[in-house]
Amino acid sequence: MGQSLENMTIPKHVALILDGNGRWAKRRGLPRTMGHKQGCVTVEKTVEIAARMGIEYLTVYGFSTENWKRSTEEVGALMQLFRYYMVRLLKIATANNVRVKMIGDRRRFDRDIIEGINRLERDTKDNTGMTFVIAVNYGSRDEITRAVKRIALDCKDGNVDGENITEEMIASYLDTAGMPDPDLLIRTSGELRLSNYLLWQLAYTEIFVTDCLWPDFNQEELEKAILAYNKRERRFGGVK
């Protein structure tokens, strides 16, 4: 950890929107797929850095429900990258005592990818260090819709009293059940939008935007975000 973070509060849960892979590749005259590949390398490095810093949860937006709209070639290349890096991620998670969790609707993926996701979660479930959460085929509106359907079914079956539904109960039906809400959201490449990411969970999250493209993201950029986070006064709607 850099000297700059001494005596700083390390956020318990950091969420990331990994933006700028395509632009990174375009600036170098490379195909978009090369940007995604370099982006995966950056994810690997960031997992190790965050684990060393003492961050307890790191959640990244890997593949959104909207990403299926991209060209067949790009989606196919992303799936191949996903297959390769799931194997790499297992090694990294094991070496760093990291537990891996996937959020999103995995049912749309090919069977071998689903099996790979299940294996990643199963083989790292007893690790006691940082929890690394990957949002794949994830969209917050889709997540909330799936949660509402499950609540409605439980109400119909008599397992839930509709009059007693609380925010805590709704949260327990989300993909992130059992996890704390993010303290800090970092978005790369300078974009100023949430892109259908963790809309429920980000209600009181501090947001940090950097112009750095995701493949160029490093420990220095993460430290800048944490330093900025430490300058914020978190009031959660109240007054201090």
N, C-alpha and C positions, 0 to 999 in steps of 0.2 A: 504493500500500500504506500502511496506517495506521501511525502512529508505534509503535503497540503491538507490531508484528511485527518491529521492528528486532532483528537478531541472533538471530532465531528460525529454527529449522529448518523449512523448508516441506516438507510431505509430498510425496513424489514422485507418489503415486497416491491420490486421494480418491474414495471411492464415496459415492453419495447415494441415500437412499430418500426419494422426494418424497411426503410424506404430508400430508393435510389440505386438499386442494383443495375437497372436498365440504363440509367443515365451514366453511371460509372463506366459501363462497357462502351456506350456510344462515344463518350469523350476519348476513348482509347482506340476507336475504330474496331471494336470487338463485337461479336454477336451477343445478344442479351443473355444467352445461356451462360456465357463466361462471367457475366456480372453476378448471376445467381450462384454460380460455383464459388466465386470469391466471397460472396455473401455468406455461404455455408461455412467457409473457413473462419470468417469473422465471428460467426455464432459460436464455433468451437472455442475460440480464444476468449470470447466474452464469458462463456460458462465458467471457464477456469479462473478468470480474473474475479468474477462476481463471487464465486465460491470462496476464494482466498480473502476477499474483503469482508466476508461475514454476512452478505445478503442471504436471507433465508429462503426467499422465493424470487425466481426470475422467470417472467412470462414473456414469450415472444410470439409475434403474429407471423406464423410461417406460411399459411395458405388460407385465403379467405373464401367464403362461399361465392364471392363475386369473381374470384380468379379463374373460375372455369370458363369465363367469357373470353379469355385470351385465346390466341391461335392454338390449333390442335398441336402444332409443332412445339410451341413453348410449354403448353401444359404437359405434353409427353416428356419433354426434357426435364421439367420440374419433378415429375414422378420418378424418373430415373435417378435424379439427384437425391431425391428423398430416400429411395431404396439404398443407395450407397451410403448416405450419411447416417441412416439409422444404425448401420453396423458400426460406423465410426463413433457415433454418439454413445453406444453401449460401452465401448472401450474407455472413452473419456469420462463417462459417468462412474464407471467402476473405479478408475484411477483416482477420482476426486470425491468419492463417497457421495455422489449426487443421485437423488431419486428423480426419475423422469415420469411426468404425467402428461397425457394428451387431452386437450379439450376440443370440442367440436363434434360434428357428426361424421364418424369414421366409416359409416356404412357405404358411402359412395365410392370409396377406394377399391382397387383390385384386391382380391383375397390375400395375395402375398404381402401387400402393404399393411392390411389389417392385422395379419398374423405378426408382422414385424413390430407394429405399434404395441400389440398385446405382449409380445416378448420383452420389449423395452421396459414396459411398466412392470411386468412380472419379475424380471431379473434384477431390477433396481429397487423394488419396493421396500427392502429391508435396509437400504442405505440411510444413514442418519444425518447427512450433511444437507446442503442446499437442495430445495425442490426446484427442478427445471421444468417449466410448463410450456408446451408447444401447442399453439392454437392452429389446428389444421382442419380444413373444410369448416372453418369457424366463421360465424357472423353473429353479432350480438342479438339482432332481432330474431334470427333463427333460434338461438339459444333460449331466449325468453319465450318464444312461441312454443318450443318443445316443452319448456317448464310449465307453461300455462295448460297445455294439453294433459300433462301428467297430473297436475293439481285437479283439473276438471274430472279426470277419470277417478281419482281418489275420492273426490267429493261424491261422484255418482255411486261408487262402491261403498260409501259410508265410512271410509277411513279418515276423511277430513271434513270438519265442520266449516262450511264456507264463512260463517260468521266469525270464526276464530283465525282467519288467515292474517298473518303478520308479515312484516318485511323479512324477519328472520326466517320464517317458514318458506317464503318465496326464494330467498337466497339458498336455502337447503335443497331446492330443486334445480338450481343452476349447475352448469358444468363445473363451476369453481367451488362447489359445496365443501365446507371444511377449511377453505383457504381464507386468509385475511385479504381485505381489499388492497389494491396497490397503493402504496404511499407516494410513489413517483412514477410518472409516465414519461418516457423519452421517445421522441419521434425524430428520426433523421431526415435529411434532405430538405429541411425548411418548410415542409408542408404543414398547414394549420388546420387540420381536421382530424376527427377521430376514426373515420373510415369504418364505422360499424363494429368497433372494437370495445368490448367490455363496458358497454354503456351503463349497465346497472352498477358495476363494480367501481367505475371511475368517478362516481358522484362527488367525492371530496378529495380526489387525487391531485397532487401538485403536478403541473405539466411543464416539461422542459423541451424546447425545440432547438435543434442544432442544424446548421446548413451542411454539416458533414454528411456525405453519402455513406450508406451503410457499409459497403466494403472497406471504407477507410476508418470506420469507427474503432477506437482503441481505448486503452486504460485511461489515457489523458482525457478523452471525451467523457468517459463515464465519471471520472473524478470531477470534471467541470459541472456535470449535472448534479452530483451529490453536494458539491459546494453551494450551488444555487438553491438546492432543496433546503439546506441548513439556514439559508437567509430568509426563508418563507415563515410566516406565522400562521400555523394551521388552527383555524377557529371552528371548523366543522359547522358553520352557520351561526355560531354564537359570537359573543364579544368578550375580548380579554382586556 
